[in-house]
């Protein structure tokens, strides 16, 4: 008999738990299908209430003390606390209820919100990112309770809003005082096969603005030889000076910035918005771009911001007009959106070790350590001093894609790992 061990005493029977998870897998699929049917695309967001009400009801049925509160106006978080008997370690299970925005829905083979099973996978929007993890959290706790399992440590279940746009869902849970000895963010991995560190992002706005407005006819006076007029097209300056400089900096980072647990090229600069001009008879006197900058967990956000600022300053000094009218750079203008902190992966942390042991016991295989530099909510826990790992059943390849799916084998491995982990980490109050 294989037993589940805590620090002091071997208790329980892992074979029974694994068998229960296998026998009831249709229930898991139905939970996930139900979650997918709730249409929670973000943006626009603000559509999470019905799904969160269902989640709160499920947690109450499992004996959780449930706290429903707005992370943003009329956008509720749901936190359930399953109190242990005492003497065990606590854990947070964290996942976001929103899914990516609706784009090209007509290209899906079926309605993205009409989930179905096919070829060993469950298809539907959010199946990998990340309603698969939320469904697994619920399912595993249901199965363990049916086996009479009671924990010594607390289990805190967080269903949060806003992650797809960097919203403050997880941050609000921490501000509300929810803490634990360890946290698992169930974000997509490689089908429940790897653990990985995560990158941070910072968002900037770069503005070029002329102190004067010129008529279209004046262009010949500042473009052609001997025109004698100071002037510039701000759109052209942005396109020919500033954006190429950002591209050069990005390439430099790609060559020289490395992280031992990430593939190369994780330091990136993406221009995601461009605005300027609009009147065909005027020289554009203002141009703005918005950028997202990825940075490694080994870096400080402020230092990375300064690298961007220094690059813009250098190329502006080399341009006669921009030297006189330099670009303005602003960072993180919206404190409630598009905010992600990086998170290192410490494989020696006790919670991570327990998770790796649980995966080995559940599957007979070892978890892969290291991988993509994803942006997720894990960094909020790390910044709050809570050990955390990013580990989920979804496959990063399928997130935000047409015909998103999660492999059934990955769901099974994830649930088995989670079931064993909870028993080991929180400790069993009964045999």
N, C-alpha and C positions, 0 to 999 in steps of 0.2 A: 504494500500500500504506500502510495506517495502521500506524504503529509504536508500541510502548510505550516511553516514554522514562523513564529515570531521570535523576539530576542531571547525569551526565557523558556519557551515551552512549545513543543511540536503539537499542534492541534489541528483538527479538521481532516478532511479527506479531499484532496484536490481532484481525484478521479470523479467524485460525485458532482463537484462543481462544474467541471468541464463537460460532463455528460448532460447536466441540466442546461448549460448554455447551448449545447448542440441540439438537444431535444426541442428547445423552445425557439429555435432560430426564426421560424415563421413569425413569431411575435416581434422579434427585432425588425424584420422587414416591414411589418405593418406600422410599427412606431415610426420608422424612417419615412415611409410613404406618407403618413399623416403629416409629419413635419414639412415635407416637400410641398404638399398641397397648399400650405399657408403661403400666400404670395407676399414675400418680404424683400423685394429688390431694393437695393440701396446704392446710389441714389435711385429714387427720391428719399427713401426712408419714411418714417412716420406711419408705417403700415404694419407694425409689429404687435399691436395690442392683442389681436385675436389669438395669435400664436403664443404669446406670452401668458395669456389667460389659460390656455390649454396646458402649457407647461406648469404653471402654478398649481393647477388642479391635479396633475399627475404627481407632483411632489407631495402635495397634501395627502393623497391616497397612500403614499409610501411612508407617511409618518414624519415628513420634514416639517420643521417650522418655516413658514414661507414669508418672505419679505418682498413685496412688490413696490417699487419706487421709480420715479421718473429719473432717468439719466439725462434726458433732454425733455423739454416740454411735450407731454403726451406721448412719450416714447419710453415705456417702462422696461427696467431691468427686473429679472426674477432671481432671487437668491433663496435657496433652501438649505437649511441646516439640520442635519440628522445627528442629534447628540449621541455621543458614545457613553458608555458606562463609566469611563474614566481610566486613566493610566495608559492610554495609547496615544499615538501620534495622529495629528490631524492632516487633512488633505483638502485642497480646493480642486474641483473639476470644472474647468472653465471652457465655455464655447459661445460663439456668437450666433444669434438667430437670424441675422440678415444675410442676404445673398447678393451677388454682384448685380449690377443694373441690367435691365432688359435690353439686349441688343441682338439683332438677327434671330429673334425667336422663330421666325418663319423658316429658318434654315434647319431647325431641329427636325429629326425624323418624326417626333411626336411632340405634343404640347409639353414644354419644359416643366410645367407644374402638374403633369399627369404621369406619375412615376410608374415604372414597369421593370420586370425582371427579364433579362435576356442574356444568354451566353455567359453565365456565371457572374453577372454584374447587375447592379440596381441603378437604373438611369433616372435622372431628374435633376433639376436645378438645386444646387446646394448639397447634393449627395456626397461630394468630396469636400466641399468648402461651405460649411462644415457641419451640416445637420447630421451627417453620419456619426460624428463623435457624440453629439448631443443624444442621439438615439441610443448609442452604445452605453453612455452613462446611465440613462434610465433603465435600459434593459438589464444591464449587469446587476444593478441594485435590486431590481424586481426579482431576478433569479436567486440572488443570494438570500433575500428575505424569505423566499419560498422554501429555501433549505434551512431556515431557522437561524441564519447567521446574524449575530449582533456584534457590533464593533466596540472596542474600548475607546478609540479616538473618534473625533468628529469628522463627518464628511460634509463638505460645503459644496453645493451645486450652484454654479453661476451660469445663467442664460442671459447674455448681454446683448445690447443693441450697438449698432454703429460701427462695427469693426471695418466694414468694407470702405468706409470713407475716413478711417482714422478717428472715429468718434470716441467719446469718453466713457463708453459703457463699462469696461473693466476698471478704468481709473476711478469711476464713481463708487464701485464696490469697495475699493481700497480706502477711498475717502470716507466711506460709511463705516469703516472699522473692521471689515472682514479680513482676517488673517489666519494663516495655518502654517504648519511645519514644512509643508511642501505643496507645490501646485503643478497640475498637469493642464496645459493648454492643448486641446485636442485638434490643433490645426493640421492640415494635410502634410503628410510625409510621403515616403515612397511606399504607399500601401502598407502602413504599420510595420515598416522594416528598418527605419532609421531614426536616429536622434540628431539634431543639428542646432548650431547656433543661429541667431537671427540678426539681421541688419537693422539699423535705424534709418529714419528718413527725416530730412528737414526741407521745408518748402520756402522758396524765395521768390520775390518779385523784383525784376530789374526794369527800371524805367529810364528812357532817354527822352528828355524834353527840351525843346528849343525855347529861348526867351522871347521869340518873335514868330509871327506867322507870315509866310510869303505866298503871294499868288503864284499859280502855276507858271505864268510867263516869266517870273523871276528866276526860274531854274537855270536858264542859259547864262545868267550873270554869275552864278556860283559854281557851275559845272565847267564851262568852257574857258579856255585861256583868255586872260585879259578882261574877264567879266567884272572883276573888281567888287564883288558883293560877297559878304560873309553869309553863309547859309548851309543847310544840310537837310536831307530827307531822313527823318529819324527812323523810318522803316528800313531804309537801306543801310544805315549805320548799324542797326541791330542785326540785320541779316548778314552783313559782310564783315563786321568787326567782332561783335559781342558773341554771337552764336558760334562762329568758328573758334573763338578763343575757348569757349566752354567745351567744344569738341576736343580741342587739343589737350585741355586739362584732363578730360575724361580718359583719353588715350594714355596719358602719362600715368594716371592712377592705375589703369588696367595693367600696366607693365610693372609698376613698382610697389603697389599696395597689395599685400597678401595676408591671408589668414590661414593657419594650419588646418582648420576643419572646414574650409570653404573652397569651392572651385574658384579659379581666377576670374577676375572681371566683375567682382561684386560691387565695386565703387563706381557708381554711375551718375550721370546728370541727364535728366530727361526734360526737354522743353515741352510742356503739355498745353500751353495756351499762348496765343500770339494776338495782340490787338494794336491797332493804330490806324490813323488816317480815316478815310471814308468819303471825303469830298474831292471829286475829280479835278476841281479848279484850284485846290490849295496844296502846297507842299506839306506833307505830314509833319506836324510839329510835336508829335508825341508818339511814342511806341513803348509798349509794355510786353514783357514775356513773363510767364510763371514757370518755375522750374522745380523739379523734385530731385533732391540729392540723396543718394544712398551712401551710408558710411558704415564702417566695420565696427563690431563690438569692442575692438581694441582702441577705438578712437573716441575723442571728445567732440561733441557736436559743434561747439564754438570754434574749435581749431579747424574743423573742416569748412565751416562757414568762412573763416578768415582766408583759407586757401582760395576759395572762389573769389572773394573780394580782392585779394592781391592779384589774381589773374586778370580780373576786369580792370583793375587800376593800371596794370602794366600795358595792356593793349590800348587803353584810353590815352595814356601818356604818349603813345606812338602815333596817335591820330591828332592832327592839328585842331580839328573842331571839338572832338571829345575831350581833349586836354583842357579846353576852356569851359566846356559844359559836360562834365563827367556824369556817367550814369548813377542813378540812385538805387541802392540795393536794400530791400527790406526782407526780414525773415519771419516766418511763422505768423502771418497776419491774423489767422483765425485760430485762437487757442482751443477751440472745441472741435477742430476737424483736421484731418490729415496729419495726425501726430502719432509717431511710433518711436519707441526707444529700442536700442539694440539689446541683445541678451547673449551672453557667453554660455557655453555648454561645459559644465564641470562634471566629468564622468566619475570623479571620486566623491561627489556629494552623495550622502547616504540614500536619499530618495531616488536618485538616478541609478545607483547600484541596485537598489531593491527592484526597480522597474526592469533593469536589464536581466536580473536573475529570474524575475517573473516571466519575462518573454521566453527565456531559455527553457524554463519549466513547462510553459504552455505549448511551445512549438518545437522544441529541440534544436532551435537555431539561435545564433547570436544576432543582436541588433547591430546594424551598421552605425558607426559613429562618424558624423560629418556629412555635409551635403549642401544643398542650395542655401543661399542667403535670403531666406524669406522674410517678409515683413508681417509680423503678427503682434498680438497683445502681450506676449511673454515679458517684454521689457519692463512693463509697468510693475510686475511682481518683483523682478530683479532689482529695480530701483527702490522698491519698498523694503528690500532686505529679505524677501521670501525666496528660498530656493525653488527653481522652476525648471520644467522641461517642456519642450514642444514635441508632442507625439500624438499622432492621429491616424485613423484608418484610411483617410483619403489619399489620392495620388495627386501630387502637385501638377502633373502633366495635364490633368483634366479640369483644373480649377479655371473658372471664367471661360470655359470653352463650350462650343456647340456639342450637344449630346454628352454633357457631363455625366460621370458615372463613378461608382465605387465598387470595387471587386468584393464579391461575397466572401472569398477566402480571407481577404484583408480584414473585413469586418469581424469574421470569426476569430482570427488571431488576435485582434485588438481586444475583443470582449474577454477572451480567455486570459490574456495578459492582465487586463484591468481587474478581473475578478480575483486572480491570485494576488496581484499587487495590493488591493484593498485589504485583503485578509492579512497579508504579511505586514503591511505598513501600519495600519490602524490597530492591528491586534484583535484577536477574537475573544469575546467575553464569554463564549460557550464553546463546547466541542461539538 
